[in-house]
Amino acid sequence: MHQRKVLTLVFIRNGRDILLGYKKRGFGKGKWNGFGGKLEEGETLEEAAKREVKEECGLTVEKLDKVGVIDFEFKGDPVILNVHVFMTDQFSGSVVESEEMQPQWFSERDIPFNSMWADDKHWLPSILLEKKIKAFFLFEDHDTILNYNIDFVNEVP
């Protein structure tokens, strides 16, 4: 029987640039990623996403667009990560490094896919083209995808 762990993931854009964070500790250490994490008790998805962005890179997000939901299963692990993906270009404040993340702006042409989760190259380019997705990835370990499915949707559930 699988358990679901609900998480948020936010990608911040400024024109043709995207802000990514280099994970310095914990799950995903050593990889570039968007910003996010788990919900605290009583939080909505959007509240959690905005809080995580503020904690991890110092920016205050004004508005979020939900662009995807992705389930991640790791072989042998009963917990499925149910990740709600958001995009925003409406934010204020200054980018600052946190204990967990080292933020850096990248041109969309120079996204470091080789230093990101293996699944990102399969779906991130689509959401940067303003497509919405519902996807599933099965990983053997943290680097090997065994199976995946990506559906393009009009509305993200």
C-alpha positions as CSV (number, residue, x, y, z in Angstrom):
1,M,0.0,0.0,0.0
2,H,1.4,3.4,-1.0
3,Q,1.3,6.5,1.1
4,R,1.3,10.0,-0.6
5,K,3.5,12.8,0.6
6,V,2.3,16.2,-0.8
7,L,5.0,18.6,-1.9
8,T,5.3,21.9,-3.7
9,L,7.8,22.9,-6.4
10,V,8.1,26.5,-7.7
11,F,10.0,27.8,-10.7
12,I,10.7,31.6,-10.8
13,R,11.1,33.3,-14.1
14,N,12.3,36.7,-15.1
15,G,11.9,37.1,-18.8
16,R,13.9,34.3,-20.4
17,D,15.8,33.5,-17.2
18,I,14.9,31.0,-14.6
19,L,16.0,30.9,-10.9
20,L,17.2,27.5,-9.7
21,G,18.6,26.5,-6.4
22,Y,21.6,24.3,-5.8
23,K,20.6,21.9,-3.0
24,K,23.2,22.0,-0.2
25,R,21.8,19.3,2.1
26,G,19.0,16.8,2.5
27,F,16.9,15.1,-0.3
28,G,18.3,16.0,-3.7
29,K,21.6,17.3,-2.3
30,G,24.0,18.3,-5.1
31,K,21.3,18.9,-7.7
32,W,19.8,22.1,-9.1
33,N,16.1,22.4,-8.7
34,G,13.2,24.7,-8.2
35,F,12.1,25.8,-4.7
36,G,9.6,24.0,-2.5
37,G,8.9,21.4,0.0
38,K,6.2,19.9,2.3
39,L,3.1,21.5,3.6
40,E,2.9,22.5,7.3
41,E,-0.3,21.8,9.1
42,G,-3.2,24.0,8.0
43,E,-1.4,25.4,4.9
44,T,-2.8,25.4,1.4
45,L,-0.6,24.3,-1.5
46,E,0.0,28.0,-2.5
47,E,0.7,29.1,1.1
48,A,3.3,26.3,1.4
49,A,4.9,27.1,-1.9
50,K,5.2,30.8,-1.1
51,R,6.7,30.1,2.3
52,E,9.2,27.6,0.9
53,V,10.4,30.1,-1.7
54,K,10.8,32.8,0.9
55,E,12.8,30.4,3.2
56,E,15.0,29.0,0.5
57,C,15.9,32.0,-1.7
58,G,14.5,35.1,0.1
59,L,11.9,36.2,-2.6
60,T,8.3,37.0,-1.8
61,V,6.0,35.5,-4.5
62,E,3.0,37.6,-5.4
63,K,1.1,35.1,-7.6
64,L,1.5,31.5,-8.5
65,D,0.3,29.6,-11.6
66,K,-0.2,25.9,-11.1
67,V,1.4,24.2,-14.1
68,G,1.7,20.6,-13.2
69,V,1.3,17.7,-10.8
70,I,3.8,14.9,-10.8
71,D,3.8,11.7,-8.9
72,F,7.3,10.2,-8.1
73,E,7.7,6.6,-7.0
74,F,11.0,5.2,-5.9
75,K,11.3,1.4,-6.3
76,G,10.9,-0.3,-2.9
77,D,9.7,2.9,-1.2
78,P,6.1,2.9,-0.1
79,V,5.9,6.7,-0.2
80,I,4.8,8.4,-3.5
81,L,5.9,12.0,-3.7
82,N,2.9,14.0,-5.0
83,V,4.5,17.2,-6.3
84,H,2.4,20.3,-7.2
85,V,4.4,22.4,-9.7
86,F,4.0,26.2,-9.9
87,M,5.5,28.9,-12.1
88,T,5.7,32.6,-11.3
89,D,7.2,35.8,-12.7
90,Q,5.6,38.0,-10.1
91,F,7.9,38.4,-7.1
92,S,9.7,41.0,-5.0
93,G,12.7,41.2,-2.8
94,S,16.3,40.1,-3.3
95,V,17.7,36.6,-3.9
96,V,19.7,35.4,-0.9
97,E,21.4,32.1,-0.2
98,S,19.9,30.0,2.5
99,E,21.3,27.1,4.6
100,E,19.6,24.7,2.2
101,M,19.9,26.4,-1.2
102,Q,22.3,28.4,-3.3
103,P,20.1,30.3,-5.8
104,Q,21.4,31.2,-9.3
105,W,19.7,32.7,-12.4
106,F,20.1,30.7,-15.6
107,S,19.1,31.5,-19.2
108,E,16.5,29.1,-20.4
109,R,19.0,28.0,-23.0
110,D,21.6,27.1,-20.3
111,I,19.5,25.2,-17.8
112,P,21.9,22.6,-16.2
113,F,19.8,19.5,-16.9
114,N,22.9,17.3,-16.4
115,S,23.1,18.5,-12.8
116,M,19.3,18.2,-12.1
117,W,16.9,15.3,-11.3
118,A,16.8,13.0,-14.3
119,D,13.1,13.6,-14.9
120,D,13.4,17.4,-15.3
121,K,14.6,17.3,-18.9
122,H,11.4,15.4,-19.8
123,W,8.9,17.9,-18.6
124,L,10.5,21.3,-17.6
125,P,10.9,22.5,-21.2
126,S,7.2,21.9,-21.7
127,I,6.1,24.0,-18.8
128,L,8.5,26.8,-19.8
129,L,6.5,26.8,-23.1
130,E,3.4,27.3,-20.9
131,K,2.0,23.8,-21.3
132,K,0.4,22.1,-18.3
133,I,1.2,18.6,-17.3
134,K,0.1,15.6,-15.2
135,A,3.0,13.1,-15.0
136,F,4.3,10.0,-13.3
137,F,7.9,8.9,-12.9
138,L,9.2,5.6,-11.5
139,F,12.8,5.7,-10.3
140,E,15.1,2.8,-9.7
141,D,17.3,5.0,-7.5
142,H,17.8,8.8,-7.4
143,D,19.4,8.8,-10.9
144,T,17.7,6.1,-13.0
145,I,14.2,6.4,-14.4
146,L,12.5,3.0,-15.0
147,N,9.3,4.3,-16.5
148,Y,7.4,7.5,-17.0
149,N,4.3,9.0,-18.5
150,I,3.5,12.7,-19.2
151,D,0.0,13.9,-20.2
152,F,-0.6,17.5,-21.4
153,V,-3.8,18.9,-19.7
154,N,-5.9,22.0,-20.0
155,E,-6.3,22.3,-16.2
156,V,-4.0,20.9,-13.5
157,P,-6.0,18.9,-10.9
